Amino acid sequence: MDRKLFEEKRGAALLRKTAESQLANAPLKKPPARPPEELLHELQVHQIELEMQNEELQRAYTALEESRDRYVDLYEFAPVGYLTLTSEGLISEINLTGVALLGSERKKLINRRFARFVAPECSDRWHRHFLHTLQHGEKQSCEIALMRADGTVFQATLDCLYTLAGTSPLVRIALADVTERKMAEDQIHKLAFYDALTQQPNRLLLNDRLIQSMAASKRSGLYDALLFLDFDNFKPLNDKFGHDVGDLLLIEGVRRINLCIREMDTLARFGGDEFVVVLCELGENKEEAATQAHIVAEKIRAALAETYVLKIHQPGEPDTIIQHNCTVSIGVMLFINHQASTADIIKWADIAMYQAKEAGGDRVAFYGEPP
């Protein structure tokens, strides 16, 4: 039996025993004689009072039950999942929304480690977050990827709060699925920083990547290069077959360029049929860096000069195959550290590109002295 309850019962028994002892030792007092009608009336009044008190208790009990039912409904069917973890990370309590989010049954979740539902790539982050919540005793929030019982993954926010149940530390969590929000944010980011046709970085992201490249060059002491590309024979294709066919050529051109550069390098669409490539970490010596940049530029030029075979598909009609030859003019600008602004680097590479184009196209030109 609970010690507190035991002490309460013991105290009540002692109080009753004391009262009975006092009553036994008190002189007997004969109550005054009262008419039976008066006694009956008093008993009836007491009966009505007891009935009224009973009705009031019934109303209070009903209200309490209704309040409890509302709480249960609000808890179980809340728009977010609620769960409680022990200090060992075991699920001790979870509402129906949380059960649905984790894609399992409540009986299969109780006393199971919550970490089992954390996607592997977020495991370390969750572990650090959980320990931080236990140690600091204040509300902590994080976003991680969770994995349902069937293996599907969703993005979730976890608002964690440290609390005590007696002397046992617990972590109460509000869990929300934010997959759609994250997808929307990613889409907004993509629209803001990537070209819709080629899925390559646009001018805005190019400028950011170029700034990063300059900062990395400052740390490493290595030269980088910017290649400015412009297709030589693109407009006639657009004029003859339309922009849809021109778009097919640009997409194929992007595929070929990406095969010629490294993952650390950046390919961006500057506009129309103009593209920019940022080559990183080419060498400490300027001549060596120029040689490396020239090798890559020539590789790109040769790849883009190969004949394009473009397939046009129209519903209800047989596919049309178009072959087109389209070369490219490439201007190259070497840079290191922050010796020039991003705008100047792009401008000088653009000038070199026009020099290549004026010399007949299908060639590589460096700004300043050739390699």
C-alpha positions as YAML, in Angstrom:
chain: A
units: angstrom
residues:
- id: 1
  name: MET
  ca: [0.00, 0.00, 0.00]
- id: 2
  name: ASP
  ca: [1.18, 3.53, -0.65]
- id: 3
  name: ARG
  ca: [2.81, 4.95, 2.50]
- id: 4
  name: LYS
  ca: [0.94, 8.25, 2.26]
- id: 5
  name: LEU
  ca: [-2.44, 6.46, 2.02]
- id: 6
  name: PHE
  ca: [-1.46, 4.21, 4.93]
- id: 7
  name: GLU
  ca: [-0.62, 7.22, 7.11]
- id: 8
  name: GLU
  ca: [-3.92, 8.93, 6.23]
- id: 9
  name: LYS
  ca: [-5.97, 5.84, 7.19]
- id: 10
  name: ARG
  ca: [-3.98, 5.45, 10.39]
- id: 11
  name: GLY
  ca: [-4.59, 9.10, 11.33]
- id: 12
  name: ALA
  ca: [-8.33, 8.79, 10.67]
- id: 13
  name: ALA
  ca: [-8.57, 5.68, 12.87]
- id: 14
  name: LEU
  ca: [-6.79, 7.42, 15.74]
- id: 15
  name: LEU
  ca: [-9.07, 10.45, 15.42]
- id: 16
  name: ARG
  ca: [-12.20, 8.28, 15.55]
- id: 17
  name: LYS
  ca: [-10.88, 6.37, 18.57]
- id: 18
  name: THR
  ca: [-10.22, 9.64, 20.41]
- id: 19
  name: ALA
  ca: [-13.69, 10.97, 19.61]
- id: 20
  name: GLU
  ca: [-15.37, 7.74, 20.84]
- id: 21
  name: SER
  ca: [-13.34, 7.92, 24.06]
- id: 22
  name: GLN
  ca: [-14.42, 11.50, 24.69]
- id: 23
  name: LEU
  ca: [-18.06, 10.61, 24.03]
- id: 24
  name: ALA
  ca: [-17.90, 7.67, 26.43]
- id: 25
  name: ASN
  ca: [-16.51, 9.87, 29.23]
- id: 26
  name: ALA
  ca: [-18.92, 12.77, 28.66]
- id: 27
  name: PRO
  ca: [-21.99, 13.06, 30.90]
- id: 28
  name: LEU
  ca: [-25.18, 11.90, 29.25]
- id: 29
  name: LYS
  ca: [-27.45, 14.72, 28.18]
- id: 30
  name: LYS
  ca: [-31.03, 13.92, 27.60]
- id: 31
  name: PRO
  ca: [-32.24, 15.77, 24.51]
- id: 32
  name: PRO
  ca: [-35.31, 17.90, 25.04]
- id: 33
  name: ALA
  ca: [-38.55, 16.33, 24.04]
- id: 34
  name: ARG
  ca: [-39.69, 17.40, 20.54]
- id: 35
  name: PRO
  ca: [-42.99, 16.79, 18.83]
- id: 36
  name: PRO
  ca: [-42.91, 13.94, 16.27]
- id: 37
  name: GLU
  ca: [-44.18, 16.31, 13.55]
- id: 38
  name: GLU
  ca: [-41.15, 18.59, 14.09]
- id: 39
  name: LEU
  ca: [-38.70, 15.66, 13.95]
- id: 40
  name: LEU
  ca: [-40.37, 14.32, 10.80]
- id: 41
  name: HIS
  ca: [-40.15, 17.74, 9.17]
- id: 42
  name: GLU
  ca: [-36.47, 18.06, 10.03]
- id: 43
  name: LEU
  ca: [-35.73, 14.60, 8.63]
- id: 44
  name: GLN
  ca: [-37.55, 15.45, 5.40]
- id: 45
  name: VAL
  ca: [-35.54, 18.68, 5.07]
- id: 46
  name: HIS
  ca: [-32.29, 16.73, 5.57]
- id: 47
  name: GLN
  ca: [-33.43, 14.21, 2.97]
- id: 48
  name: ILE
  ca: [-34.10, 16.94, 0.42]
- id: 49
  name: GLU
  ca: [-30.72, 18.52, 1.18]
- id: 50
  name: LEU
  ca: [-28.98, 15.18, 0.66]
- id: 51
  name: GLU
  ca: [-30.85, 14.64, -2.62]
- id: 52
  name: MET
  ca: [-29.85, 18.12, -3.81]
- id: 53
  name: GLN
  ca: [-26.22, 17.47, -2.83]
- id: 54
  name: ASN
  ca: [-26.35, 14.14, -4.66]
- id: 55
  name: GLU
  ca: [-27.71, 15.81, -7.80]
- id: 56
  name: GLU
  ca: [-24.96, 18.43, -7.61]
- id: 57
  name: LEU
  ca: [-22.35, 15.72, -7.27]
- id: 58
  name: GLN
  ca: [-23.84, 13.90, -10.26]
- id: 59
  name: ARG
  ca: [-23.69, 17.08, -12.35]
- id: 60
  name: ALA
  ca: [-20.08, 17.69, -11.30]
- id: 61
  name: TYR
  ca: [-19.19, 14.08, -12.12]
- id: 62
  name: THR
  ca: [-20.87, 14.34, -15.54]
- id: 63
  name: ALA
  ca: [-19.06, 17.61, -16.28]
- id: 64
  name: LEU
  ca: [-15.78, 16.02, -15.20]
- id: 65
  name: GLU
  ca: [-16.37, 13.04, -17.50]
- id: 66
  name: GLU
  ca: [-17.26, 15.32, -20.42]
- id: 67
  name: SER
  ca: [-14.14, 17.40, -19.77]
- id: 68
  name: ARG
  ca: [-12.05, 14.23, -19.67]
- id: 69
  name: ASP
  ca: [-13.58, 13.02, -22.94]
- id: 70
  name: ARG
  ca: [-12.84, 16.38, -24.59]
- id: 71
  name: TYR
  ca: [-9.25, 16.20, -23.36]
- id: 72
  name: VAL
  ca: [-8.86, 12.65, -24.66]
- id: 73
  name: ASP
  ca: [-10.28, 13.64, -28.05]
- id: 74
  name: LEU
  ca: [-8.06, 16.72, -28.25]
- id: 75
  name: TYR
  ca: [-5.03, 14.66, -27.27]
- id: 76
  name: GLU
  ca: [-5.69, 11.61, -29.41]
- id: 77
  name: PHE
  ca: [-6.81, 13.43, -32.56]
- id: 78
  name: ALA
  ca: [-4.64, 16.54, -32.35]
- id: 79
  name: PRO
  ca: [-3.17, 17.72, -35.69]
- id: 80
  name: VAL
  ca: [0.29, 16.81, -34.36]
- id: 81
  name: GLY
  ca: [1.65, 13.67, -32.79]
- id: 82
  name: TYR
  ca: [2.28, 13.70, -29.05]
- id: 83
  name: LEU
  ca: [4.62, 11.19, -27.48]
- id: 84
  name: THR
  ca: [6.60, 10.78, -24.29]
- id: 85
  name: LEU
  ca: [10.08, 9.29, -24.12]
- id: 86
  name: THR
  ca: [11.88, 7.93, -21.09]
- id: 87
  name: SER
  ca: [15.44, 9.01, -20.37]
- id: 88
  name: GLU
  ca: [16.51, 5.85, -22.22]
- id: 89
  name: GLY
  ca: [14.67, 7.04, -25.35]
- id: 90
  name: LEU
  ca: [11.83, 4.50, -25.08]
- id: 91
  name: ILE
  ca: [8.28, 5.49, -26.11]
- id: 92
  name: SER
  ca: [6.12, 5.38, -22.97]
- id: 93
  name: GLU
  ca: [3.07, 7.17, -24.38]
- id: 94
  name: ILE
  ca: [1.85, 8.23, -27.83]
- id: 95
  name: ASN
  ca: [-1.41, 9.59, -29.23]
- id: 96
  name: LEU
  ca: [-3.26, 8.25, -32.28]
- id: 97
  name: THR
  ca: [-1.88, 10.99, -34.56]
- id: 98
  name: GLY
  ca: [1.65, 10.00, -33.58]
- id: 99
  name: VAL
  ca: [0.80, 6.35, -34.19]
- id: 100
  name: ALA
  ca: [-0.45, 7.22, -37.68]
- id: 101
  name: LEU
  ca: [2.63, 9.33, -38.45]
- id: 102
  name: LEU
  ca: [4.94, 6.44, -37.54]
- id: 103
  name: GLY
  ca: [2.75, 4.02, -39.50]
- id: 104
  name: SER
  ca: [2.39, 1.38, -36.80]
- id: 105
  name: GLU
  ca: [0.11, 0.26, -33.93]
- id: 106
  name: ARG
  ca: [0.20, 1.72, -30.43]
- id: 107
  name: LYS
  ca: [0.90, -1.63, -28.75]
- id: 108
  name: LYS
  ca: [3.88, -2.12, -31.07]
- id: 109
  name: LEU
  ca: [5.27, 1.33, -30.27]
- id: 110
  name: ILE
  ca: [5.12, 1.35, -26.48]
- id: 111
  name: ASN
  ca: [8.53, 0.63, -24.91]
- id: 112
  name: ARG
  ca: [10.17, 0.73, -28.32]
- id: 113
  name: ARG
  ca: [13.17, 2.98, -29.03]
- id: 114
  name: PHE
  ca: [12.17, 6.13, -30.89]
- id: 115
  name: ALA
  ca: [15.63, 6.21, -32.49]
- id: 116
  name: ARG
  ca: [14.57, 3.23, -34.64]
- id: 117
  name: PHE
  ca: [12.28, 5.58, -36.57]
- id: 118
  name: VAL
  ca: [15.01, 8.16, -37.24]
- id: 119
  name: ALA
  ca: [16.46, 8.00, -40.76]
- id: 120
  name: PRO
  ca: [20.09, 6.80, -40.71]
- id: 121
  name: GLU
  ca: [21.49, 10.10, -42.01]
- id: 122
  name: CYS
  ca: [19.87, 11.93, -39.05]
- id: 123
  name: SER
  ca: [20.76, 9.40, -36.34]
- id: 124
  name: ASP
  ca: [23.72, 11.31, -34.87]
- id: 125
  name: ARG
  ca: [21.86, 14.61, -34.97]
- id: 126
  name: TRP
  ca: [18.86, 13.13, -33.11]
- id: 127
  name: HIS
  ca: [21.10, 11.54, -30.48]
- id: 128
  name: ARG
  ca: [22.83, 14.87, -29.77]
- id: 129
  name: HIS
  ca: [19.49, 16.72, -29.68]
- id: 130
  name: PHE
  ca: [17.94, 14.21, -27.25]
- id: 131
  name: LEU
  ca: [20.90, 14.38, -24.86]
- id: 132
  name: HIS
  ca: [20.90, 18.19, -25.07]
- id: 133
  name: THR
  ca: [17.20, 18.25, -24.09]
- id: 134
  name: LEU
  ca: [17.80, 15.96, -21.10]
- id: 135
  name: GLN
  ca: [20.79, 17.98, -19.90]
- id: 136
  name: HIS
  ca: [19.43, 21.51, -20.30]
- id: 137
  name: GLY
  ca: [15.80, 21.06, -19.28]
- id: 138
  name: GLU
  ca: [14.34, 23.60, -21.69]
- id: 139
  name: LYS
  ca: [12.33, 23.45, -24.90]
- id: 140
  name: GLN
  ca: [14.43, 22.27, -27.84]
- id: 141
  name: SER
  ca: [13.36, 21.98, -31.50]
- id: 142
  name: CYS
  ca: [14.87, 20.25, -34.49]
- id: 143
  name: GLU
  ca: [14.01, 19.06, -37.99]
- id: 144
  name: ILE
  ca: [14.98, 15.52, -38.99]
- id: 145
  name: ALA
  ca: [13.91, 12.80, -41.41]
- id: 146
  name: LEU
  ca: [11.84, 10.01, -39.87]
- id: 147
  name: MET
  ca: [11.17, 6.58, -41.29]
- id: 148
  name: ARG
  ca: [7.78, 4.89, -40.95]
- id: 149
  name: ALA
  ca: [7.36, 1.21, -40.18]
- id: 150
  name: ASP
  ca: [6.95, 0.50, -43.92]
- id: 151
  name: GLY
  ca: [10.25, 2.24, -44.76]
- id: 152
  name: THR
  ca: [8.82, 5.45, -46.24]
- id: 153
  name: VAL
  ca: [10.59, 8.62, -45.15]
- id: 154
  name: PHE
  ca: [9.07, 11.97, -44.19]
- id: 155
  name: GLN
  ca: [10.43, 15.28, -42.90]
- id: 156
  name: ALA
  ca: [9.38, 16.17, -39.36]
- id: 157
  name: THR
  ca: [9.76, 18.89, -36.76]
- id: 158
  name: LEU
  ca: [10.18, 17.79, -33.15]
- id: 159
  name: ASP
  ca: [9.46, 20.21, -30.30]
- id: 160
  name: CYS
  ca: [10.94, 18.54, -27.20]
- id: 161
  name: LEU
  ca: [10.34, 19.50, -23.57]
- id: 162
  name: TYR
  ca: [12.08, 18.05, -20.51]
- id: 163
  name: THR
  ca: [9.84, 17.21, -17.54]
- id: 164
  name: LEU
  ca: [9.74, 15.05, -14.41]
- id: 165
  name: ALA
  ca: [7.24, 12.36, -13.39]
- id: 166
  name: GLY
  ca: [8.08, 12.03, -9.73]
- id: 167
  name: THR
  ca: [11.82, 11.54, -9.90]
- id: 168
  name: SER
  ca: [11.82, 10.03, -13.41]
- id: 169
  name: PRO
  ca: [13.01, 12.36, -16.22]
- id: 170
  name: LEU
  ca: [10.86, 12.37, -19.35]
- id: 171
  name: VAL
  ca: [10.92, 14.12, -22.69]
- id: 172
  name: ARG
  ca: [7.56, 15.14, -24.15]
- id: 173
  name: ILE
  ca: [7.55, 15.64, -27.92]
- id: 174
  name: ALA
  ca: [5.18, 17.36, -30.34]
- id: 175
  name: LEU
  ca: [5.75, 15.75, -33.73]
- id: 176
  name: ALA
  ca: [4.60, 17.31, -37.02]
- id: 177
  name: ASP
  ca: [4.97, 16.19, -40.64]
- id: 178
  name: VAL
  ca: [6.48, 19.08, -42.63]
- id: 179
  name: THR
  ca: [7.28, 17.18, -45.82]
- id: 180
  name: GLU
  ca: [5.02, 19.36, -47.99]
- id: 181
  name: ARG
  ca: [6.46, 22.54, -46.49]
- id: 182
  name: LYS
  ca: [10.03, 21.34, -47.11]
- id: 183
  name: MET
  ca: [9.14, 20.40, -50.69]
- id: 184
  name: ALA
  ca: [7.64, 23.85, -51.22]
- id: 185
  name: GLU
  ca: [10.76, 25.49, -49.78]
- id: 186
  name: ASP
  ca: [12.97, 23.37, -52.01]
- id: 187
  name: GLN
  ca: [10.86, 24.28, -55.02]
- id: 188
  name: ILE
  ca: [11.07, 27.99, -54.19]
- id: 189
  name: HIS
  ca: [14.84, 27.66, -53.78]
- id: 190
  name: LYS
  ca: [15.08, 25.84, -57.08]
- id: 191
  name: LEU
  ca: [13.05, 28.48, -58.90]
- id: 192
  name: ALA
  ca: [15.16, 31.23, -57.35]
- id: 193
  name: PHE
  ca: [18.60, 29.75, -58.04]
- id: 194
  name: TYR
  ca: [18.27, 27.26, -60.91]
- id: 195
  name: ASP
  ca: [17.46, 27.55, -64.59]
- id: 196
  name: ALA
  ca: [14.08, 25.95, -65.31]
- id: 197
  name: LEU
  ca: [15.12, 24.40, -68.64]
- id: 198
  name: THR
  ca: [18.56, 22.96, -67.90]
- id: 199
  name: GLN
  ca: [18.29, 22.64, -64.09]
- id: 200
  name: GLN
  ca: [21.71, 24.29, -63.84]
- id: 201
  name: PRO
  ca: [22.53, 27.24, -61.53]
- id: 202
  name: ASN
  ca: [21.33, 30.61, -62.84]
- id: 203
  name: ARG
  ca: [23.14, 33.95, -62.68]
- id: 204
  name: LEU
  ca: [22.24, 34.53, -59.02]
- id: 205
  name: LEU
  ca: [23.65, 31.21, -57.86]
- id: 206
  name: LEU
  ca: [26.61, 31.55, -60.24]
- id: 207
  name: ASN
  ca: [27.62, 34.76, -58.49]
- id: 208
  name: ASP
  ca: [27.45, 33.02, -55.12]
- id: 209
  name: ARG
  ca: [29.48, 30.04, -56.37]
- id: 210
  name: LEU
  ca: [32.05, 32.42, -57.86]
- id: 211
  name: ILE
  ca: [32.41, 34.24, -54.54]
- id: 212
  name: GLN
  ca: [32.89, 30.87, -52.79]
- id: 213
  name: SER
  ca: [35.49, 29.90, -55.40]
- id: 214
  name: MET
  ca: [37.41, 33.13, -54.80]
- id: 215
  name: ALA
  ca: [37.35, 32.57, -51.03]
- id: 216
  name: ALA
  ca: [38.59, 28.99, -51.46]
- id: 217
  name: SER
  ca: [41.33, 30.26, -53.79]
- id: 218
  name: LYS
  ca: [42.46, 32.68, -51.11]
- id: 219
  name: ARG
  ca: [42.79, 29.84, -48.58]
- id: 220
  name: SER
  ca: [44.46, 27.37, -50.93]
- id: 221
  name: GLY
  ca: [46.62, 29.72, -53.02]
- id: 222
  name: LEU
  ca: [45.44, 27.90, -56.17]
- id: 223
  name: TYR
  ca: [44.29, 29.51, -59.41]
- id: 224
  name: ASP
  ca: [40.71, 29.07, -60.65]
- id: 225
  name: ALA
  ca: [39.28, 29.84, -64.08]
- id: 226
  name: LEU
  ca: [36.01, 31.06, -65.52]
- id: 227
  name: LEU
  ca: [34.97, 29.86, -69.00]
- id: 228
  name: PHE
  ca: [32.37, 31.88, -70.89]
- id: 229
  name: LEU
  ca: [30.63, 29.77, -73.61]
- id: 230
  name: ASP
  ca: [28.44, 30.93, -76.49]
- id: 231
  name: PHE
  ca: [27.05, 28.60, -79.19]
- id: 232
  name: ASP
  ca: [28.07, 29.68, -82.71]
- id: 233
  name: ASN
  ca: [25.29, 28.22, -84.83]
- id: 234
  name: PHE
  ca: [22.32, 28.19, -82.50]
- id: 235
  name: LYS
  ca: [20.05, 30.97, -83.85]
- id: 236
  name: PRO
  ca: [19.45, 29.34, -87.29]
- id: 237
  name: LEU
  ca: [18.16, 26.21, -85.52]
- id: 238
  name: ASN
  ca: [15.75, 28.26, -83.43]
- id: 239
  name: ASP
  ca: [14.59, 30.28, -86.44]
- id: 240
  name: LYS
  ca: [13.97, 27.21, -88.59]
- id: 241
  name: PHE
  ca: [12.48, 24.73, -86.11]
- id: 242
  name: GLY
  ca: [11.36, 26.83, -83.15]
- id: 243
  name: HIS
  ca: [12.45, 27.25, -79.57]
- id: 244
  name: ASP
  ca: [11.38, 23.74, -78.50]
- id: 245
  name: VAL
  ca: [14.03, 22.24, -80.77]
- id: 246
  name: GLY
  ca: [16.57, 24.81, -79.61]
- id: 247
  name: ASP
  ca: [15.81, 23.80, -76.04]
- id: 248
  name: LEU
  ca: [16.56, 20.15, -76.88]
- id: 249
  name: LEU
  ca: [19.99, 21.18, -78.18]
- id: 250
  name: LEU
  ca: [20.75, 23.20, -75.04]
- id: 251
  name: ILE
  ca: [19.76, 20.30, -72.79]
- id: 252
  name: GLU
  ca: [22.02, 17.95, -74.75]
- id: 253
  name: GLY
  ca: [24.80, 20.52, -74.68]
- id: 254
  name: VAL
  ca: [24.55, 20.78, -70.88]
- id: 255
  name: ARG
  ca: [24.78, 16.99, -70.61]
- id: 256
  name: ARG
  ca: [27.98, 16.98, -72.70]
- id: 257
  name: ILE
  ca: [29.57, 19.83, -70.72]
- id: 258
  name: ASN
  ca: [28.89, 18.10, -67.40]
- id: 259
  name: LEU
  ca: [30.75, 15.06, -68.68]
- id: 260
  name: CYS
  ca: [33.83, 17.23, -69.22]
- id: 261
  name: ILE
  ca: [34.04, 18.87, -65.77]
- id: 262
  name: ARG
  ca: [34.46, 17.70, -62.18]
- id: 263
  name: GLU
  ca: [31.85, 17.60, -59.44]
- id: 264
  name: MET
  ca: [33.59, 20.48, -57.64]
- id: 265
  name: ASP
  ca: [33.25, 22.70, -60.73]
- id: 266
  name: THR
  ca: [30.15, 24.74, -61.57]
- id: 267
  name: LEU
  ca: [28.17, 24.94, -64.80]
- id: 268
  name: ALA
  ca: [25.62, 27.76, -64.95]
- id: 269
  name: ARG
  ca: [23.29, 29.08, -67.61]
- id: 270
  name: PHE
  ca: [24.05, 32.74, -68.09]
- id: 271
  name: GLY
  ca: [21.20, 33.40, -70.50]
- id: 272
  name: GLY
  ca: [19.92, 32.19, -73.88]
- id: 273
  name: ASP
  ca: [22.67, 30.02, -75.38]
- id: 274
  name: GLU
  ca: [25.37, 31.45, -73.09]
- id: 275
  name: PHE
  ca: [26.86, 29.33, -70.31]
- id: 276
  name: VAL
  ca: [29.57, 29.81, -67.71]
- id: 277
  name: VAL
  ca: [31.87, 27.17, -66.21]
- id: 278
  name: VAL
  ca: [33.89, 27.82, -63.04]
- id: 279
  name: LEU
  ca: [36.92, 25.52, -62.75]
- id: 280
  name: CYS
  ca: [38.41, 25.17, -59.25]
- id: 281
  name: GLU
  ca: [41.86, 24.35, -57.90]
- id: 282
  name: LEU
  ca: [43.85, 24.33, -61.14]
- id: 283
  name: GLY
  ca: [47.32, 24.91, -59.67]
- id: 284
  name: GLU
  ca: [49.63, 27.30, -57.80]
- id: 285
  name: ASN
  ca: [51.50, 28.29, -60.96]
- id: 286
  name: LYS
  ca: [49.60, 30.53, -63.38]
- id: 287
  name: GLU
  ca: [51.04, 28.84, -66.48]
- id: 288
  name: GLU
  ca: [50.17, 25.40, -65.13]
- id: 289
  name: ALA
  ca: [46.64, 26.58, -64.27]
- id: 290
  name: ALA
  ca: [46.24, 28.06, -67.77]
- id: 291
  name: THR
  ca: [47.30, 24.75, -69.31]
- id: 292
  name: GLN
  ca: [44.75, 22.84, -67.20]
- id: 293
  name: ALA
  ca: [41.99, 25.32, -68.08]
- id: 294
  name: HIS
  ca: [42.86, 25.10, -71.77]
- id: 295
  name: ILE
  ca: [42.67, 21.27, -71.69]
- id: 296
  name: VAL
  ca: [39.18, 21.37, -70.16]
- id: 297
  name: ALA
  ca: [38.01, 24.13, -72.52]
- id: 298
  name: GLU
  ca: [39.22, 22.17, -75.56]
- id: 299
  name: LYS
  ca: [37.51, 19.07, -74.24]
- id: 300
  name: ILE
  ca: [34.24, 21.00, -73.96]
- id: 301
  name: ARG
  ca: [34.68, 22.58, -77.39]
- id: 302
  name: ALA
  ca: [35.23, 19.18, -79.04]
- id: 303
  name: ALA
  ca: [32.26, 17.63, -77.23]
- id: 304
  name: LEU
  ca: [29.88, 20.43, -78.25]
- id: 305
  name: ALA
  ca: [31.09, 20.34, -81.88]
- id: 306
  name: GLU
  ca: [29.83, 16.80, -82.40]
- id: 307
  name: THR
  ca: [26.64, 16.51, -84.47]
- id: 308
  name: TYR
  ca: [23.39, 16.85, -82.51]
- id: 309
  name: VAL
  ca: [20.64, 14.31, -83.22]
- id: 310
  name: LEU
  ca: [17.41, 15.78, -81.91]
- id: 311
  name: LYS
  ca: [14.14, 13.86, -81.71]
- id: 312
  name: ILE
  ca: [10.89, 15.85, -81.90]
- id: 313
  name: HIS
  ca: [7.86, 14.06, -80.50]
- id: 314
  name: GLN
  ca: [4.35, 15.29, -81.29]
- id: 315
  name: PRO
  ca: [1.22, 13.43, -80.10]
- id: 316
  name: GLY
  ca: [-0.43, 11.44, -82.87]
- id: 317
  name: GLU
  ca: [2.47, 11.91, -85.30]
- id: 318
  name: PRO
  ca: [5.67, 9.94, -85.94]
- id: 319
  name: ASP
  ca: [8.85, 11.28, -84.31]
- id: 320
  name: THR
  ca: [10.91, 13.71, -86.37]
- id: 321
  name: ILE
  ca: [14.71, 13.41, -86.29]
- id: 322
  name: ILE
  ca: [16.78, 16.58, -86.83]
- id: 323
  name: GLN
  ca: [20.55, 16.63, -87.21]
- id: 324
  name: HIS
  ca: [22.34, 19.89, -86.51]
- id: 325
  name: ASN
  ca: [25.98, 20.97, -86.22]
- id: 326
  name: CYS
  ca: [26.63, 23.67, -83.67]
- id: 327
  name: THR
  ca: [30.05, 24.76, -82.45]
- id: 328
  name: VAL
  ca: [30.94, 26.93, -79.49]
- id: 329
  name: SER
  ca: [33.22, 29.89, -78.76]
- id: 330
  name: ILE
  ca: [34.90, 29.87, -75.34]
- id: 331
  name: GLY
  ca: [36.55, 32.74, -73.46]
- id: 332
  name: VAL
  ca: [38.77, 31.95, -70.47]
- id: 333
  name: MET
  ca: [39.74, 34.15, -67.53]
- id: 334
  name: LEU
  ca: [42.15, 32.96, -64.81]
- id: 335
  name: PHE
  ca: [41.76, 34.39, -61.30]
- id: 336
  name: ILE
  ca: [43.13, 33.89, -57.80]
- id: 337
  name: ASN
  ca: [42.09, 35.21, -54.39]
- id: 338
  name: HIS
  ca: [40.06, 38.45, -54.63]
- id: 339
  name: GLN
  ca: [42.24, 40.27, -57.13]
- id: 340
  name: ALA
  ca: [39.15, 41.25, -59.15]
- id: 341
  name: SER
  ca: [35.40, 41.46, -58.63]
- id: 342
  name: THR
  ca: [33.02, 38.77, -59.85]
- id: 343
  name: ALA
  ca: [31.59, 41.23, -62.37]
- id: 344
  name: ASP
  ca: [35.05, 41.95, -63.81]
- id: 345
  name: ILE
  ca: [35.97, 38.28, -64.07]
- id: 346
  name: ILE
  ca: [32.77, 37.53, -66.00]
- id: 347
  name: LYS
  ca: [33.25, 40.64, -68.18]
- id: 348
  name: TRP
  ca: [36.83, 39.73, -69.11]
- id: 349
  name: ALA
  ca: [35.88, 36.12, -69.92]
- id: 350
  name: ASP
  ca: [33.03, 37.49, -72.06]
- id: 351
  name: ILE
  ca: [35.50, 39.73, -73.93]
- id: 352
  name: ALA
  ca: [37.74, 36.71, -74.59]
- id: 353
  name: MET
  ca: [34.71, 34.75, -75.83]
- id: 354
  name: TYR
  ca: [33.93, 37.47, -78.39]
- id: 355
  name: GLN
  ca: [37.55, 37.41, -79.52]
- id: 356
  name: ALA
  ca: [37.16, 33.67, -80.18]
- id: 357
  name: LYS
  ca: [33.91, 34.28, -82.05]
- id: 358
  name: GLU
  ca: [35.38, 37.09, -84.19]
- id: 359
  name: ALA
  ca: [38.26, 34.78, -85.08]
- id: 360
  name: GLY
  ca: [35.77, 32.38, -86.69]
- id: 361
  name: GLY
  ca: [34.26, 30.60, -83.69]
- id: 362
  name: ASP
  ca: [34.75, 26.98, -82.63]
- id: 363
  name: ARG
  ca: [37.82, 27.95, -80.65]
- id: 364
  name: VAL
  ca: [39.16, 28.88, -77.20]
- id: 365
  name: ALA
  ca: [40.58, 32.32, -76.36]
- id: 366
  name: PHE
  ca: [42.16, 33.59, -73.12]
- id: 367
  name: TYR
  ca: [41.76, 37.09, -71.78]
- id: 368
  name: GLY
  ca: [45.20, 38.66, -72.00]
- id: 369
  name: GLU
  ca: [48.12, 36.45, -72.94]
- id: 370
  name: PRO
  ca: [47.29, 32.98, -74.31]
- id: 371
  name: PRO
  ca: [48.54, 29.91, -72.38]
...
